Amino acid sequence: MRGLICGPKLAACGIALSLWGIIMLTMLGIFFTTHSAGLIEDVPVTEDDMKDTNPPQKIYALYEKVGTNCFIAAAIYVLFGAFSCCQMKLIKKREYLVH
């Protein structure tokens, strides 16, 4: 059967991992875009950013950038999950075919 790339266990694992990645990265993206203080250690702030004329705006821009990256990564996990679901459907279809 054409299009079948992985087995049922790998497809199920891909679905589970993509669901977790989507949930986790979406939540992180939301927390970063709302400028959560608990995530300040994960924002790439340099000494030059602190010496800027308006440091809070610079740091908020970095928060937004990291949040956008989290949303992009979540979208990649959506694509990976869709691929795994398609593989699972092909596996189920193959099980019903008479050989």
C-alpha positions as CSV (number, residue, x, y, z in Angstrom):
1,M,0.0,0.0,0.0
2,R,1.4,3.4,-1.0
3,G,1.8,6.2,1.5
4,L,2.4,3.9,4.5
5,I,5.6,5.1,6.2
6,C,5.3,4.0,9.8
7,G,3.7,1.2,11.8
8,P,0.7,1.5,14.2
9,K,2.8,1.9,17.4
10,L,4.9,4.7,15.9
11,A,1.8,6.4,14.6
12,A,0.1,6.2,18.0
13,C,3.2,7.5,19.6
14,G,3.3,10.4,17.1
15,I,-0.3,11.3,17.9
16,A,0.4,11.3,21.7
17,L,3.6,13.3,21.4
18,S,2.0,15.8,19.1
19,L,-1.0,16.3,21.4
20,W,1.3,16.9,24.3
21,G,3.5,19.3,22.3
22,I,0.5,21.3,21.1
23,I,-0.9,21.7,24.6
24,M,2.4,22.5,26.2
25,L,3.7,24.9,23.5
26,T,0.4,26.7,23.2
27,M,0.3,27.3,27.0
28,L,3.9,28.5,26.9
29,G,3.1,30.8,24.0
30,I,0.2,32.3,26.0
31,F,2.3,32.8,29.1
32,F,5.1,34.4,27.1
33,T,2.8,36.8,25.3
34,T,1.2,37.8,28.6
35,H,4.7,38.5,29.9
36,S,4.7,36.0,32.8
37,A,7.3,36.9,35.4
38,G,8.0,33.3,36.1
39,L,9.5,32.8,32.6
40,I,12.0,35.7,32.7
41,E,14.9,33.2,32.9
42,D,13.8,31.8,29.5
43,V,13.9,35.2,27.8
44,P,17.2,35.9,26.0
45,V,18.0,39.2,27.8
46,T,21.5,40.6,27.4
47,E,23.3,43.4,29.2
48,D,22.8,45.7,26.1
49,D,19.0,45.2,26.5
50,M,19.1,46.5,30.0
51,K,21.2,49.6,29.0
52,D,18.6,50.5,26.4
53,T,16.7,53.8,26.8
54,N,13.4,51.8,27.5
55,P,14.4,48.4,29.0
56,P,10.8,47.2,29.7
57,Q,9.7,47.6,26.1
58,K,12.8,45.8,24.9
59,I,12.1,42.9,27.3
60,Y,8.4,42.8,26.4
61,A,9.4,42.6,22.7
62,L,11.7,39.6,23.6
63,Y,8.7,38.0,25.4
64,E,6.6,38.4,22.3
65,K,9.3,36.9,20.1
66,V,9.7,33.8,22.3
67,G,5.9,33.5,22.4
68,T,5.6,33.6,18.6
69,N,8.3,30.9,18.4
70,C,6.2,28.7,20.7
71,F,3.1,29.2,18.6
72,I,5.1,28.3,15.4
73,A,6.5,25.2,17.1
74,A,2.9,24.2,18.2
75,A,1.8,24.6,14.5
76,I,4.6,22.2,13.5
77,Y,3.3,19.7,16.1
78,V,-0.2,20.1,14.5
79,L,1.3,19.1,11.1
80,F,3.1,16.2,12.7
81,G,-0.1,15.1,14.5
82,A,-2.1,15.3,11.2
83,F,0.6,13.2,9.5
84,S,0.4,10.6,12.3
85,C,-3.4,10.5,12.1
86,C,-3.2,10.0,8.3
87,Q,-0.8,7.1,8.9
88,M,-3.2,5.6,11.4
89,K,-6.1,5.8,8.9
90,L,-4.0,4.1,6.3
91,I,-3.1,1.3,8.7
92,K,-6.7,0.8,9.6
93,K,-7.6,0.8,5.9
94,R,-4.9,-1.8,5.2
95,E,-6.3,-4.1,8.0
96,Y,-9.6,-4.3,6.2
97,L,-8.2,-5.1,2.8
98,V,-8.4,-8.8,1.7
99,H,-5.0,-10.1,0.6
